Amino acid sequence: MSTVLDLVRPDLRDFAGYGSARSERLQGRIWLNANESAWRNPADAADACRRYPEPQPPALIDALARLYGCAPERLLVGRGSDEAIDLLVRALCVPGRDAVLATPPVFGMYAVCARLQGAPLLEVPLREDDIGFDVDLDAIGTAALERGARIVFLCSPSNPTGGAIAPARVAALARRLLGRALVVVDEAYAEYSSMPSATGLLPAMPNLAVLRTLSKAHALAGARIGVLLGDPALIAVLRRCQAPYPVPAPCAALALEGLSPPAQQATAERVALVRRERGRMAAALAALPCVRRAYPSQGNFLLVRFQDADTAFGKLLAAGVVVRDQRAAPALADALRITIGSPGQNDAVLAALRPARPAASAGGAAAAGVRT
Ligand SMILES: *Cc1c(COP(=O)(O)O)cnc(C)c1O
């Protein structure tokens, strides 16, 4: 029977990793085993940082397991989901042989990590139709099988295109690739989405993993806390490949505090506000003469095509508003990605993009009336 360990690099399957002082589970009163200082730094009033932290802080692991509704042994915490992407590619792909599959236009880290590992990159572009961008799961499955993908990265909701993938479709792909590839669903924006999470599929699907993060909806990007959820055997391997103390003590403490019931309540309220603002902005942007298309989004951002993206970018910048230029992606040469901000920030976006003469009748003429 195939297990997820068959997908791990053969040379790492029984790799023990670094045996840190913390992981040796000894008992004692006087700790002189890790060359730490006996005295705190004067700046460290709470004495929180004198000792090396727990490699996987148990209280934080428990809180995250509750948050995502999974067993603690299915969870790896690290420095953002970016670290988990890197770890997966390094642990599963033999350089020069096992490929990484990504679906451009999409978040760039999958390709970056493949490049760093020397893993071939397979690209199966998203398809665009009247509804928006979507993954071509038949083509993805075929390319993965025929061209040797070891990891397939799906982004749902997808950055920057905003579409989400139904769990049943993810499950069908994972079944097709069982024993051949790991399917990873990057759910960095799941909190903003109406689509159910793929985490519910995990117990039944050993070759599925899900990425979550506290960086976006939980407003803790600076704390660098991300999570990989997957088969316990895969998690155990990745823990051994990970840096010895990946979660700084102040970050673990802050994350724990950030998942307290009152903090989660505040997070839920802000997510609801962002979703309302997303609807308002999508409609308002679509009505502007300079906008060709505003895509529906399940994330906290909108992908917008402009008549002239350069001009729109410049107008926003002149108003002090910085958005993400998407023009490096061939399919998005006329597009910008605009994060949903506070209502006032969103109004600033609309004000900067409105035609110079509010009473202008012809849309095209108004769009051309650029103030510089
Ligand atoms: C922002 C983002 C991440 C990075 O998350 P971190 O947890 O901060 O590393 C991962 N995936 C996608 C799709 C993102 O947009």
Boltz pocket constraint, residues with backbone or C-beta under 6 A from the ligand:
constraints:
  - pocket:
      binder: B
      contacts: [[A, 79], [A, 80], [A, 81], [A, 82], [A, 83], [A, 107], [A, 155], [A, 157], [A, 158], [A, 159], [A, 186], [A, 188], [A, 212], [A, 213], [A, 214], [A, 215], [A, 221], [A, 224], [A, 225], [A, 226]]
      max_distance: 6.0
